[in-house]
Each structure stands twice: as C-alpha cells, then as structure tokens.
Amino acid sequence: MTTEVSIIVTEPPEEEMSTADDLYDADQVGASSDRDTLRLWIATEAQRVAKDRIDAQMKLLERYMARGASFVGWGLTATIGLSAAWRLHSHPPYIWIPATLTAAASFSAALLLWPRQWQISGDQPSYLGSLQFETELQYRETLAQRDEQGIKLNETRLVWASVFMKFTLGLMAAAALSVAVIFLF
C-alpha cells in the first residue's frame, strides 16, 4: 500500500492573479465607488436586511410566547396542587409560599403573552399608494427607514419579553426550592 501526498494550493500563482480592473469595466456594468450612485442599491439591501431581521425577531418572539404559555400552564397546575396539598393535609406550615410563587410566575408568564405593539415585515398596499415620490429610490429609502423604526419597536418588545421570562424562571425556581426546603424540614 502506497500513500501519496498532494500539495494543496490555496492561492493561484502570481501570474494568474487578476485585479478587479481586469474582471470588468466599471463604466460598462454600471459599477461605481460614488456613494450617490449606490443609493438605490443600498436602499434595496436595507429593505432586504430589515425584512430578514424582522423575521428573525418574529421567530424569537414566538419562542418566548410558547415558553410563556407553557409556564402559565405549569404554574397554574403547581399552584392548584400546592393549594390542594395545603388544604387536604392539615395545612402544612409555609406551603403557601411556593403556591404564591407559582401563582406569581404564572402571572409573569401571562404578561409575557400580553399583546403589545409589533412591526411585521412589509407594508399595507394603501400605505404605498399614499406615498407621493417621484423615484423608486425615494420610495425604497422611505420604506427602509420605516422598517428600521419597526426593528427598534420590536427590540423594545423583545427586551420586555426577556425580562418577564427571566422573572418567571426565577419565581418558578424559587417555588421549587421552597417546596424542597418545606418538605425536607
């Protein structure tokens, strides 16, 4: 059995390297380094990137809301169970503490689900019709700015969702710890 070693070439030899000037004629393809002539491309890319960002934000919010709904269910179930244990077993001391914590966690998770302002990607056709611009560039720049405002609005909503999720997790952890402490002692 023979082994062969081959050399991996990562760069072409210098005589084969070409510069951007050799690849195309900038005047012929409409390429430019002038910022004013790039505005339409920049506005189009800004819209595309904004749509991708808003879609990613939407997926994150959906995950937060799914977890929040799960916590509401589990928190209410735990609250009912702890309340029943307190009622049926001659009122074990301090069982009201985890019951209160799980109820508070359910409330916090419900706040996470509370509807708030949210910007979806895209605009209403009536909004586009109401704009009075002369060029595609002006339309695209305006829509890109509107998307940027929506992204900022969504970021605020996601920050609050994160706060409520952390608060809910903390309350549920405290409830579980308090149950363990109560029943161990």
N, C-alpha and C positions, 0 to 999 in steps of 0.2 A: 504494500500500500504506500503510495507516494502522496505527499502533501505539497500543494502548490501555494505559493504566496503571491498574491497580486497586490499591486500598489493602487491605493485609492487616490484618485486625483480629485482635489477639491476646487482647484482653480484652473481655468484654462491657461495655456501658455500665453505669455505676454503678447505675442504677435496676433493671437486670436481674440484678445480682449478688444471690445469696441466701446466707444463712448456713446452717450445719448445723442450727440450730434450726428453720428453715423447711422443710427437706427431710424430716424425720421427727420423730416424737415419741419421745424416748428410752425412755420408760416403755412405750410400745406395742410397740416392736420388741425390747425386752429389752437395749438398749444401756446400757452403764454405764461410768463412769470409775472405779468402785470396783474395786481390784485383786482383792479376794476373789471377786467375781462373774466376773472374767475368767479365773480359774484353769483352767477346763475348756478354754476356747479356747486359752490359752497352752500347756497340756499337749498338745492336739491338734496345734497348729502346731509344737511342739517335736519331736513324733514325725515329722511330715511333713518338716521340715527335716533331721532326723537321717537319715532314710531317703535323702533326696537327697544328703546329704554322704557317707554310706557308699557309695552307688552311684558317686559321683564318685571316691572313694578306690579303689574296686574297679577302675574303668577305668584309673586311674593305675598301680596295681599290675600290671594286665595288660600295660600298655605296657612297664613296666620288665622284666617277665618275658620278653616277646617279644624285647626287645633283648638281654637276658641270654642267652637261648637262642641267638640269632644270634651273639653274641660267643663262646660256648662252641664253636660250630661253626667259626667263622673262626679262633679262636685255636688250636684243635687242628689245623686244616688248616695254618696257618702254622708251627706247631711241627714238624709232620711234614715239611713242605717244607724248613724250615731245617735240620732234623736230617739229612735226606737230602742236602742240598747240602754239609753239613759232612762227611758220610761219603763221598760219591762224588767230591768234588773235593779230595782230599788234605788234608782238614782245614784249610780257610781259617782264618786266625787270628781269634779272637774271635767266630766265628759262633755260639758257644754263648750269647753274651749275648742276642741277640734271641730265640733259641729258648727260653731260660729266661724271658724277659719275656713272651713269648706264652703259655707254659705257665702262668705265674703269673696272667696276665689271664684265661685260661680258668678257672682255679681260682676266682678272684674272681667271675667271672660265674656259676659254678656255685653259689657261696654265695648269690648274689642269688636263685637259684631254690629254695634250701633252704626247705622248709615251716616256717612259724612260725605263731604264734597270729594269728588274724584274725577279726574280728567281721563277720558278714554281716548284712544288714538283715532284720528280722523275728525272731520268736521261735518256739520249739517250742510246739506246742499243749499239751503236757504241762506246760510251764513256766507258761503262762497258767492252766491248771487248778489248779496248785499254789498260786497266789496266793489269799489269803483277805482280800479287801477288800469293803467294803460299797457303794462308789460307783464309777462309771465314772471320776470324777476321780482317785481314788486309783490305780486301775489305770493310767491314762494317765500320771500323774506318775511312777510307778514304772518303766514301760516307757521313758519319755523319759530318765530317769536312767540306765537300763541302756544305752540307745543312746549316750548321752554317754560312758559308760565305754568302749564299743566303739570310738567315734571316736578316743578317746585311745590305745587299744591299737593301732588301725590306723595312727595317726600315727607311733608308735614303729617299726612295721614299715616304713613308707614312708621314714622317715629312714634306716634301715639299708639299704634298697634303694638309696637315693640315694647313700649312702657307697660301697657296693660298685660301683655304676655308675660313679661318678667314678674310683674306684681302677682299675677295668677299663679305662676310657678312657685314663687316664694311662699304664698299663702298655702298652697297645697303641700309643699314640703314641710312647712311649719305644722300643719294639721297632722300629717303622718308622724312627724317627730313627737308631737304632743300625745297622740294615741299610744305610741310606743312607751313614752315616759309614764303615762297614766296606768297602763296595764302591767308595766314592769314593777311599779312600786305600790 
